[in-house]
Amino acid sequence: MAERKVTVTSEVGLHARPAATFVQTAAKAPFDVTIAKADGPAVNAKSILAVLSLDVEQGDFIVVAAEGDGADELLDELVEIVSAS
């Protein structure tokens, strides 16, 4: 299982366009991708409603995880999305 722990630096957190881009990127993967806020439960990163329900704001700590061929590269892309300012 590949995992990335990151502090969200995007000025708008994971709302609107960053959330849509995040979910579209995760949806490209042929394997499960999850996101969790702090020590909360993991949700499906391919679901816009699940991602928005986390209410991730700038400065929040999240964990993104996936397992499968190409998981590391995908997680790097997802981290880049939440780190954009």
N, C-alpha and C positions, 0 to 999 in steps of 0.2 A: 504494500500500500504506500503510495507516494503522498506526501502531505506537505503543505506550506502553511506556516503561521506568519501572519502579517498584520501590521497596524494599518488601517485604512487611512490614506492621506488625501484621497479625492475630496475636494471641497464640498461635494454634494453627497458624499457617502456612497451608498448603493441604492440610489433612487433614480427614477426616470431613465435617461439615456445610459448612464453607466450600468444600471441593472439590466437593461435590455441587451446591451452589448455583452455583458457577463453571461447572461443566460444563452444567448445565441452562440457564443464561443463554447460554452459547456455542452450545448446540444449537439455540436459536431462530433463529439466523442462517442465511440461505439461501446462505451462502458459507463458505469455509474460514476457520478461526480457529486460530491456533497459539500455543503458549506455550513459552518456552525459559528455562532457568535460567542466569544469568550468560552466558558465551559458549558454552554447550552447544548441542546440536542441538535444533531446534524439534520439538515433538510436537503431535499433534492435540488441541486444547483441548476437543473435543466427546467425548473418550473418558475416562471416569473412571479407567481403568487407566493410561492414558498420563500423565494429570495426577498421579496418586498416585505413579507411578514416578519423577517428578522429585524427590520428597521435599523439597518446598519448606518451609523453616522460617522463623520470624519473623526478619527482618533480611536474608534472601536477596534478591538483585537478580534480577528477572525481566523478560522482554520478551514482551509480548502483541501479536500482529499479526493483521490481517485486511484483506481487500480486497473492496470492494463497497459498494453504496448502504447507508448506515446504519452503516458500520464504525466511524466515530468515536464515535457514540453508544453502540454496543455495547461498545467498548473502555473508554469512560468507566465503564460499569456494571461491567465486569470489574475495573477498577482499584479501584473502590469496595469490591468484595467482599474483595479482598486487603488493603485498607487499614483494614478495620473492626477495632476492638480488642475 
